[in-house]
Amino acid sequence: GDWGNSSYWEQDPYNWDANAMGYEWSFVDETNRDRTTLAHDLRFSKSFNKILLTSGIYLKGLTESDKRNGWLFGGQATEINTTFDINTKSFYFNTDYVTSEYTELSIGSRFNQTEIIYNGTGNTLDYITWELVPIESLDTSVTTNMFGFHSSIKHRLNNTIHLFTSFSRGYKAGGINQN
């Protein structure tokens, strides 16, 4: 298991004593995962003299199921079964404009919608009777809309020195913390 190392925990400042506690600081944490991802990025570009226009649509679907067994969440669970779907739709647009032989201006934006559908169940142990006890299940769905943009200027002083500045707002849709 993660951090399951008796010799580490026996040292200061933890001073773990397996004899006093009645067991070693060692445990199992097993994860069996099945993940499928499908992504498409359909992009269109067109040049007009010194201007390059790019627009696109990005779609991604991720489905995952996890079966975990062992000493989980610091002993708060012994078995977790989860499934989740993460579906992303994005639309984006970008304009690159070459203002001179040495300078380029870029402006772009992106709208992103991410939907997360999650279901998690599991068990823990009643440490008095040592029987399995169900933990609170979690069945939820969250949809997040995000808007990002950027503008930048690139300028080449010579073949070895380039200047770059940008103003942007970015994001990254998150994933799942199990249960």
ROSE-4610 file (N, C-alpha, C; in Angstrom, 1 decimal, always signed):
// ROSE-4610
residu = [G/G/G/D/D/D/W/W/W/G/G/G/N/N/N/S/S/S/S/S/S/Y/Y/Y/W/W/W/E/E/E/Q/Q/Q/D/D/D/P/P/P/Y/Y/Y/N/N/N/W/W/W/D/D/D/A/A/A/N/N/N/A/A/A/M/M/M/G/G/G/Y/Y/Y/E/E/E/W/W/W/S/S/S/F/F/F/V/V/V/D/D/D/E/E/E/T/T/T/N/N/N/R/R/R/D/D/D/R/R/R/T/T/T/T/T/T/L/L/L/A/A/A/H/H/H/D/D/D/L/L/L/R/R/R/F/F/F/S/S/S/K/K/K/S/S/S/F/F/F/N/N/N/K/K/K/I/I/I/L/L/L/L/L/L/T/T/T/S/S/S/G/G/G/I/I/I/Y/Y/Y/L/L/L/K/K/K/G/G/G/L/L/L/T/T/T/E/E/E/S/S/S/D/D/D/K/K/K/R/R/R/N/N/N/G/G/G/W/W/W/L/L/L/F/F/F/G/G/G/G/G/G/Q/Q/Q/A/A/A/T/T/T/E/E/E/I/I/I/N/N/N/T/T/T/T/T/T/F/F/F/D/D/D/I/I/I/N/N/N/T/T/T/K/K/K/S/S/S/F/F/F/Y/Y/Y/F/F/F/N/N/N/T/T/T/D/D/D/Y/Y/Y/V/V/V/T/T/T/S/S/S/E/E/E/Y/Y/Y/T/T/T/E/E/E/L/L/L/S/S/S/I/I/I/G/G/G/S/S/S/R/R/R/F/F/F/N/N/N/Q/Q/Q/T/T/T/E/E/E/I/I/I/I/I/I/Y/Y/Y/N/N/N/G/G/G/T/T/T/G/G/G/N/N/N/T/T/T/L/L/L/D/D/D/Y/Y/Y/I/I/I/T/T/T/W/W/W/E/E/E/L/L/L/V/V/V/P/P/P/I/I/I/E/E/E/S/S/S/L/L/L/D/D/D/T/T/T/S/S/S/V/V/V/T/T/T/T/T/T/N/N/N/M/M/M/F/F/F/G/G/G/F/F/F/H/H/H/S/S/S/S/S/S/I/I/I/K/K/K/H/H/H/R/R/R/L/L/L/N/N/N/N/N/N/T/T/T/I/I/I/H/H/H/L/L/L/F/F/F/T/T/T/S/S/S/F/F/F/S/S/S/R/R/R/G/G/G/Y/Y/Y/K/K/K/A/A/A/G/G/G/G/G/G/I/I/I/N/N/N/Q/Q/Q/N/N/N]
num = [1/1/1/2/2/2/3/3/3/4/4/4/5/5/5/6/6/6/7/7/7/8/8/8/9/9/9/10/10/10/11/11/11/12/12/12/13/13/13/14/14/14/15/15/15/16/16/16/17/17/17/18/18/18/19/19/19/20/20/20/21/21/21/22/22/22/23/23/23/24/24/24/25/25/25/26/26/26/27/27/27/28/28/28/29/29/29/30/30/30/31/31/31/32/32/32/33/33/33/34/34/34/35/35/35/36/36/36/37/37/37/38/38/38/39/39/39/40/40/40/41/41/41/42/42/42/43/43/43/44/44/44/45/45/45/46/46/46/47/47/47/48/48/48/49/49/49/50/50/50/51/51/51/52/52/52/53/53/53/54/54/54/55/55/55/56/56/56/57/57/57/58/58/58/59/59/59/60/60/60/61/61/61/62/62/62/63/63/63/64/64/64/65/65/65/66/66/66/67/67/67/68/68/68/69/69/69/70/70/70/71/71/71/72/72/72/73/73/73/74/74/74/75/75/75/76/76/76/77/77/77/78/78/78/79/79/79/80/80/80/81/81/81/82/82/82/83/83/83/84/84/84/85/85/85/86/86/86/87/87/87/88/88/88/89/89/89/90/90/90/91/91/91/92/92/92/93/93/93/94/94/94/95/95/95/96/96/96/97/97/97/98/98/98/99/99/99/100/100/100/101/101/101/102/102/102/103/103/103/104/104/104/105/105/105/106/106/106/107/107/107/108/108/108/109/109/109/110/110/110/111/111/111/112/112/112/113/113/113/114/114/114/115/115/115/116/116/116/117/117/117/118/118/118/119/119/119/120/120/120/121/121/121/122/122/122/123/123/123/124/124/124/125/125/125/126/126/126/127/127/127/128/128/128/129/129/129/130/130/130/131/131/131/132/132/132/133/133/133/134/134/134/135/135/135/136/136/136/137/137/137/138/138/138/139/139/139/140/140/140/141/141/141/142/142/142/143/143/143/144/144/144/145/145/145/146/146/146/147/147/147/148/148/148/149/149/149/150/150/150/151/151/151/152/152/152/153/153/153/154/154/154/155/155/155/156/156/156/157/157/157/158/158/158/159/159/159/160/160/160/161/161/161/162/162/162/163/163/163/164/164/164/165/165/165/166/166/166/167/167/167/168/168/168/169/169/169/170/170/170/171/171/171/172/172/172/173/173/173/174/174/174/175/175/175/176/176/176/177/177/177/178/178/178/179/179/179]
x = [+0.8/+0.0/+0.9/+0.2/+0.9/+1.4/+2.7/+3.3/+3.3/+3.2/+3.2/+4.6/+5.3/+6.7/+7.0/+7.1/+7.3/+8.5/+9.7/+10.9/+10.9/+10.1/+10.0/+9.2/+8.1/+7.2/+7.8/+8.7/+9.3/+10.3/+10.7/+11.7/+10.9/+11.7/+11.2/+10.7/+9.6/+8.9/+7.7/+7.5/+6.3/+6.5/+7.6/+7.9/+6.8/+6.5/+5.5/+6.1/+5.4/+5.8/+4.8/+5.2/+4.3/+3.9/+4.8/+4.5/+3.5/+3.5/+2.6/+1.2/+1.2/+0.0/-0.6/+0.2/-0.4/-0.4/+0.2/+0.3/+1.3/+1.8/+2.8/+2.2/+3.0/+2.5/+2.7/+1.8/+1.9/+0.5/+0.1/-1.3/-1.4/-2.5/-2.8/-3.7/-3.4/-4.2/-4.2/-5.2/-5.2/-6.3/-5.9/-6.9/-6.9/-8.1/-8.3/-9.2/-8.6/-9.2/-9.4/-10.6/-10.9/-11.3/-10.5/-10.7/-10.8/-11.8/-11.9/-12.0/-11.2/-11.2/-11.4/-12.3/-12.4/-12.5/-11.6/-11.5/-11.5/-12.1/-12.1/-11.8/-11.0/-10.7/-10.8/-11.9/-12.1/-11.8/-10.7/-10.1/-10.2/-10.5/-10.6/-9.6/-8.8/-7.8/-7.9/-7.8/-7.8/-6.9/-6.0/-5.1/-5.6/-5.5/-5.8/-4.6/-3.7/-2.6/-1.7/-1.8/-1.0/-1.8/-3.0/-3.9/-4.2/-4.1/-4.4/-5.6/-6.7/-7.9/-8.0/-8.2/-8.4/-9.6/-10.5/-11.6/-11.7/-12.4/-12.5/-13.5/-13.8/-14.7/-13.9/-13.9/-13.2/-14.2/-14.3/-15.2/-14.3/-14.6/-13.9/-14.9/-14.8/-15.6/-14.7/-14.7/-13.9/-14.9/-14.7/-15.5/-14.5/-14.8/-13.8/-14.6/-14.2/-14.7/-13.5/-13.6/-12.5/-13.1/-12.3/-12.6/-11.4/-11.5/-10.4/-10.7/-9.6/-9.7/-8.5/-8.7/-7.5/-7.8/-6.7/-6.8/-6.9/-8.1/-8.3/-8.7/-8.3/-8.7/-8.3/-7.1/-6.7/-7.5/-8.1/-8.9/-10.3/-10.8/-12.2/-13.0/-12.3/-13.0/-12.1/-12.7/-12.0/-12.3/-13.3/-13.7/-14.5/-14.1/-14.7/-15.0/-16.2/-16.5/-17.1/-16.4/-16.8/-16.9/-17.8/-17.9/-18.1/-17.4/-17.7/-17.5/-18.2/-18.1/-17.7/-16.7/-16.4/-16.5/-17.5/-17.8/-17.4/-16.6/-16.2/-16.5/-17.1/-17.3/-16.7/-15.9/-15.2/-15.4/-15.4/-15.4/-14.3/-13.5/-12.4/-12.2/-11.6/-11.3/-10.0/-9.1/-7.9/-7.5/-6.9/-6.5/-5.0/-4.2/-2.8/-2.6/-1.9/-1.7/-0.3/+0.4/+1.8/+1.8/+2.2/+2.2/+3.4/+4.6/+5.8/+6.6/+7.8/+8.6/+9.1/+9.0/+9.5/+8.5/+7.3/+6.3/+5.0/+4.4/+3.2/+2.2/+1.0/+0.0/-1.0/-1.4/-2.3/-3.4/-4.6/-5.8/-6.7/-7.1/-8.0/-8.9/-9.9/-10.8/-11.3/-11.8/-12.3/-13.4/-14.5/-15.6/-15.5/-15.6/-15.5/-16.6/-17.3/-18.3/-17.9/-17.8/-17.4/-18.5/-19.0/-20.0/-19.4/-19.5/-19.0/-20.1/-20.3/-21.3/-20.6/-20.9/-20.1/-21.0/-20.6/-21.3/-20.3/-20.4/-19.4/-20.1/-19.8/-20.3/-19.1/-19.3/-18.2/-18.6/-17.6/-17.7/-16.5/-16.8/-15.7/-15.9/-15.0/-15.1/-15.6/-16.5/-16.8/-15.7/-14.8/-13.6/-13.9/-15.1/-15.5/-16.0/-16.9/-17.4/-16.7/-15.9/-15.2/-16.1/-17.3/-18.2/-18.2/-18.5/-18.6/-19.8/-19.5/-20.6/-20.5/-21.7/-21.7/-21.3/-20.5/-20.2/-21.3/-21.4/-22.3/-22.0/-23.0/-22.7/-22.8/-22.2/-22.2/-22.6/-23.7/-24.2/-24.5/-23.7/-23.8/-23.4/-23.8/-23.5/-23.2/-22.1/-21.7/-21.4/-21.9/-21.6/-20.9/-19.8/-19.0/-18.8/-19.1/-18.8/-17.7/-16.7/-15.5/-15.2/-14.7/-14.4/-12.9/-12.1/-10.7/-10.4/-9.3/-8.9/-7.4/-6.8/-5.4/-5.2/-4.2/-3.7/-2.2/-1.4/+0.0/+0.7/+1.9/+2.7/+4.1/+4.6/+5.9/+6.7/+7.9/+8.8/+10.2/+10.7/+12.1/+13.0/+13.9/+15.0/+16.0/+16.5/+17.4/+17.2/+18.2/+18.0/+18.1/+18.6/+18.8/+18.0/+17.5/+16.7/+15.3/+14.3/+12.9/+12.3/+11.3/+10.5/+9.1/+8.5/+7.1/+6.4/+5.2/+4.3/+2.9/+2.2/+0.8/-0.1/-1.4/-2.4/-3.4/-3.6/-4.5/-5.2/-6.3/-7.0/-7.3/-6.7/-6.8/-7.5/-7.6/-8.3/-8.0/-8.3/-8.2/-9.3/-10.2/-11.2/-10.6/-11.1/-10.5/-11.1/-10.7/-11.2/-11.9/-11.6/-12.4/-11.4/-11.9/-11.3/-12.3/-11.9/-12.8/-13.6/-14.9/-15.8/-15.3]
y = [-1.2/+0.0/+1.3/+2.4/+3.6/+4.0/+4.2/+4.5/+3.4/+2.1/+1.0/+0.5/+1.2/+0.9/+1.0/-0.2/-0.2/+0.5/+0.3/+0.9/+2.4/+3.0/+4.5/+5.0/+4.3/+4.8/+4.6/+3.6/+3.4/+4.5/+5.3/+6.4/+7.7/+8.6/+9.9/+10.6/+11.4/+11.7/+10.8/+9.7/+8.9/+7.8/+7.2/+6.2/+5.1/+4.6/+3.5/+2.2/+1.6/+0.4/-0.7/-1.6/-2.7/-3.6/-3.8/-4.7/-4.1/-2.8/-2.1/-2.0/-1.8/-1.6/-3.0/-4.0/-5.3/-5.7/-4.8/-5.1/-4.3/-4.8/-4.0/-2.9/-1.9/-0.8/-1.2/-2.1/-2.7/-3.1/-2.8/-3.1/-3.2/-3.8/-3.9/-2.8/-2.3/-1.3/-1.7/-2.4/-3.0/-2.2/-1.8/-1.1/-1.9/-2.3/-2.8/-1.8/-1.3/-0.2/-0.5/-0.1/-0.3/+1.1/+1.7/+3.0/+3.0/+3.7/+3.8/+5.3/+5.8/+7.2/+7.3/+8.2/+8.5/+10.0/+10.5/+11.9/+12.3/+13.4/+13.9/+15.4/+15.8/+17.2/+17.5/+18.2/+18.6/+20.1/+20.4/+21.7/+22.2/+23.5/+24.1/+25.3/+25.4/+26.5/+27.1/+28.4/+29.1/+30.3/+30.5/+31.6/+32.7/+33.9/+35.1/+36.0/+35.9/+36.8/+36.6/+37.6/+37.5/+37.1/+36.6/+36.2/+34.7/+33.9/+32.5/+32.4/+31.9/+31.7/+30.2/+29.9/+28.5/+28.4/+27.4/+27.2/+25.7/+25.2/+23.8/+23.4/+22.1/+21.5/+20.3/+20.2/+19.1/+18.4/+17.0/+16.2/+15.1/+14.8/+13.7/+13.0/+11.7/+10.9/+10.0/+9.9/+9.0/+8.3/+7.0/+6.1/+5.3/+5.2/+4.4/+3.7/+2.5/+1.8/+1.3/+1.4/+1.1/+0.1/-0.9/-1.8/-1.8/-1.2/-1.1/-2.0/-2.6/-3.4/-3.2/-3.3/-3.1/-2.1/-1.5/-0.5/+0.8/+1.4/+2.5/+3.7/+4.9/+6.2/+6.1/+5.7/+5.6/+4.7/+3.6/+2.6/+2.9/+4.0/+4.3/+3.5/+2.7/+1.8/+0.6/-0.5/-1.7/-2.1/-1.5/-1.9/-0.7/-0.3/+0.8/+0.4/+0.6/+0.3/+1.6/+2.1/+3.4/+3.2/+4.1/+4.3/+5.7/+6.2/+7.6/+7.8/+8.9/+9.3/+10.8/+11.2/+12.6/+12.9/+13.8/+14.2/+15.6/+15.9/+17.3/+17.7/+18.9/+19.5/+20.9/+21.2/+22.5/+23.1/+24.4/+25.1/+26.2/+26.3/+27.3/+28.0/+29.2/+30.1/+30.8/+30.9/+31.6/+32.3/+33.5/+34.3/+34.6/+34.3/+34.7/+35.7/+36.8/+37.9/+38.3/+38.1/+38.5/+40.0/+40.8/+42.3/+42.8/+42.0/+42.3/+41.1/+41.2/+40.0/+39.5/+40.3/+39.9/+39.8/+40.2/+40.3/+39.5/+38.8/+38.1/+38.3/+38.6/+38.8/+37.6/+37.0/+35.9/+36.2/+35.9/+36.1/+34.9/+34.4/+33.2/+33.1/+32.2/+31.9/+30.5/+30.0/+28.6/+28.5/+27.9/+27.6/+26.1/+25.7/+24.3/+23.9/+22.8/+22.3/+20.9/+20.6/+19.3/+18.8/+17.6/+16.9/+15.7/+15.6/+14.4/+13.7/+12.5/+11.6/+10.6/+10.5/+9.6/+8.8/+7.5/+6.6/+5.9/+5.9/+5.2/+4.5/+3.3/+2.5/+1.8/+1.3/+0.6/+0.1/-0.5/-1.0/-0.6/-0.7/-0.6/-1.7/-1.8/-2.8/-2.2/-2.9/-2.5/-3.2/-2.3/-2.9/-3.5/-3.6/-4.3/-5.7/-5.8/-7.1/-7.7/-6.9/-7.2/-7.6/-7.0/-7.3/-6.1/-6.4/-5.3/-4.4/-3.1/-2.1/-1.2/-1.0/-0.1/+1.3/+2.0/+3.4/+4.1/+5.4/+6.2/+6.2/+5.9/+5.9/+7.3/+7.5/+8.8/+8.6/+9.3/+9.3/+10.7/+11.3/+12.7/+13.0/+14.2/+14.7/+16.2/+16.6/+18.0/+18.5/+19.6/+20.2/+21.5/+21.7/+23.0/+23.6/+24.9/+25.7/+26.6/+26.6/+27.4/+28.2/+29.4/+30.2/+30.7/+30.5/+30.9/+31.7/+32.5/+33.4/+33.6/+34.1/+34.5/+35.6/+36.4/+37.3/+37.3/+37.3/+37.3/+38.0/+38.5/+39.1/+38.5/+38.0/+37.4/+38.4/+38.7/+39.6/+39.0/+38.8/+38.3/+39.5/+39.6/+40.7/+40.3/+39.0/+38.4/+36.9/+36.2/+34.7/+34.0/+34.7/+34.0/+34.7/+35.9/+36.6/+36.8/+36.3/+36.5/+37.0/+38.0/+38.5/+38.0/+37.7/+37.2/+37.7/+38.1/+38.5/+38.1/+37.8/+37.3/+37.7/+37.8/+38.0/+36.9/+36.0/+34.9/+34.5/+33.8/+33.1/+31.7/+30.8/+29.4/+28.6/+27.3/+26.4/+25.0/+24.1/+22.7/+22.0/+21.4/+20.6/+19.5/+19.3/+18.3/+16.9/+16.0/+14.6/+14.2/+13.1/+12.5/+12.2/+12.6/+12.0/+11.0/+9.8/+8.7/+8.9/+8.8/+8.9/+10.1]
z = [+0.0/+0.0/+0.0/-0.3/-0.4/+1.1/+1.2/+2.5/+3.4/+2.9/+3.8/+4.0/+4.9/+5.1/+6.6/+7.2/+8.7/+9.1/+8.4/+8.9/+8.8/+7.9/+7.8/+9.0/+9.3/+10.4/+11.8/+11.9/+13.2/+13.6/+12.7/+13.0/+13.5/+14.1/+14.5/+13.3/+13.3/+14.5/+14.8/+14.0/+14.1/+15.2/+15.3/+16.4/+16.5/+15.3/+15.3/+15.9/+16.8/+17.5/+17.2/+16.2/+15.8/+16.9/+17.9/+19.0/+19.9/+20.1/+21.0/+20.3/+19.0/+18.2/+17.9/+17.8/+17.5/+16.0/+15.1/+13.7/+13.0/+11.9/+11.1/+10.3/+10.0/+9.2/+7.7/+7.3/+5.9/+5.6/+4.3/+4.0/+2.4/+2.0/+0.6/+0.1/-1.1/-1.8/-3.3/-3.7/-5.1/-5.9/-7.1/-8.0/-9.3/-9.8/-11.1/-11.9/-13.0/-13.7/-15.1/-15.7/-17.1/-17.6/-18.5/-19.0/-20.6/-21.1/-22.5/-22.8/-23.8/-24.2/-25.7/-26.1/-27.5/-27.7/-28.6/-28.8/-30.3/-30.6/-32.0/-32.0/-32.9/-33.0/-34.5/-34.9/-36.2/-36.4/-37.2/-37.3/-38.7/-38.9/-40.2/-40.1/-41.2/-41.3/-42.7/-42.7/-44.0/-43.9/-45.0/-45.0/-46.0/-45.6/-46.4/-46.3/-47.3/-47.4/-46.1/-45.1/-43.9/-42.7/-42.9/-41.8/-41.9/-40.8/-40.7/-39.7/-40.2/-39.4/-39.1/-37.8/-37.4/-36.5/-36.8/-35.9/-35.8/-34.7/-34.6/-33.5/-33.5/-32.6/-32.0/-30.6/-30.0/-29.1/-29.3/-28.5/-27.9/-26.6/-25.9/-24.9/-24.9/-24.0/-23.3/-22.0/-21.2/-20.3/-20.3/-19.4/-18.6/-17.3/-16.4/-15.3/-15.0/-13.9/-13.1/-11.8/-10.8/-9.8/-9.5/-8.4/-7.5/-6.3/-5.3/-4.1/-3.6/-2.4/-1.5/-0.2/+0.7/+1.8/+2.2/+3.3/+2.6/+2.4/+1.6/+2.4/+2.0/+2.6/+4.1/+4.4/+5.8/+6.7/+6.0/+6.8/+6.8/+6.1/+6.1/+5.2/+4.3/+3.4/+3.1/+2.8/+2.4/+1.0/+0.4/-1.0/-1.6/-2.8/-3.5/-4.9/-5.4/-6.8/-7.4/-8.4/-9.0/-10.5/-11.1/-12.5/-12.7/-13.8/-14.2/-15.6/-16.1/-17.5/-17.5/-18.3/-18.5/-19.9/-20.2/-21.6/-21.8/-22.8/-23.1/-24.5/-24.6/-25.9/-25.9/-26.9/-27.0/-28.4/-28.5/-29.7/-29.6/-30.6/-30.5/-31.8/-31.7/-32.8/-32.6/-33.6/-33.4/-34.7/-34.6/-35.7/-35.5/-36.5/-36.5/-37.6/-37.2/-38.2/-38.2/-39.4/-39.5/-39.9/-38.9/-39.2/-39.9/-39.8/-40.5/-40.7/-41.3/-41.4/-40.0/-39.0/-37.7/-36.6/-36.9/-35.8/-36.2/-35.2/-35.4/-34.2/-34.5/-33.5/-33.5/-32.3/-32.2/-31.2/-31.6/-30.8/-30.9/-29.8/-29.8/-28.6/-28.8/-27.6/-27.7/-26.6/-26.5/-25.5/-25.9/-25.0/-24.7/-23.5/-23.1/-22.1/-22.4/-21.5/-21.1/-19.8/-19.3/-18.4/-18.7/-17.9/-17.2/-15.9/-15.2/-14.5/-14.8/-14.2/-13.4/-12.1/-11.1/-10.3/-10.1/-9.2/-8.4/-7.0/-6.2/-5.0/-4.8/-3.7/-3.0/-1.8/-1.2/+0.2/+0.9/+2.2/+3.1/+4.4/+5.4/+6.4/+7.3/+8.3/+9.7/+10.3/+11.7/+12.5/+13.1/+13.8/+15.1/+15.5/+16.7/+16.3/+15.3/+14.9/+13.7/+13.0/+11.8/+10.6/+10.6/+9.6/+8.6/+7.3/+6.3/+6.5/+6.4/+6.6/+5.4/+4.7/+3.5/+3.9/+3.1/+3.2/+2.4/+2.7/+2.0/+0.5/-0.3/-1.8/-2.3/-3.5/-4.1/-5.5/-5.9/-7.3/-7.7/-8.5/-8.8/-10.2/-10.7/-12.0/-11.9/-12.5/-12.5/-14.0/-14.4/-15.7/-15.4/-16.1/-15.9/-17.3/-17.4/-18.6/-18.3/-19.3/-19.1/-20.4/-20.2/-21.4/-21.2/-22.2/-22.2/-23.4/-23.3/-24.4/-24.3/-25.4/-25.3/-26.4/-26.2/-27.2/-26.9/-28.0/-27.8/-29.0/-28.7/-29.7/-29.7/-30.8/-31.0/-31.9/-31.4/-32.3/-32.3/-33.5/-33.6/-33.8/-32.8/-32.9/-33.9/-33.8/-34.8/-34.7/-35.3/-35.4/-34.0/-33.0/-31.7/-30.6/-30.8/-29.7/-30.2/-29.5/-29.8/-28.5/-28.7/-27.6/-27.7/-26.6/-26.6/-25.3/-25.6/-24.4/-24.7/-23.7/-23.9/-22.7/-23.0/-22.0/-22.2/-21.2/-21.4/-20.1/-20.4/-19.3/-19.7/-19.0/-19.3/-18.2/-18.4/-17.5/-17.9/-17.0/-17.3/-16.4/-17.1/-16.4/-15.6/-14.4/-13.5/-13.8/-12.9/-13.0/-11.8/-11.3/-10.2/-9.0/-7.8/-6.6/-6.1/-6.0/-5.7/-4.4/-4.4/-3.2/-2.3]
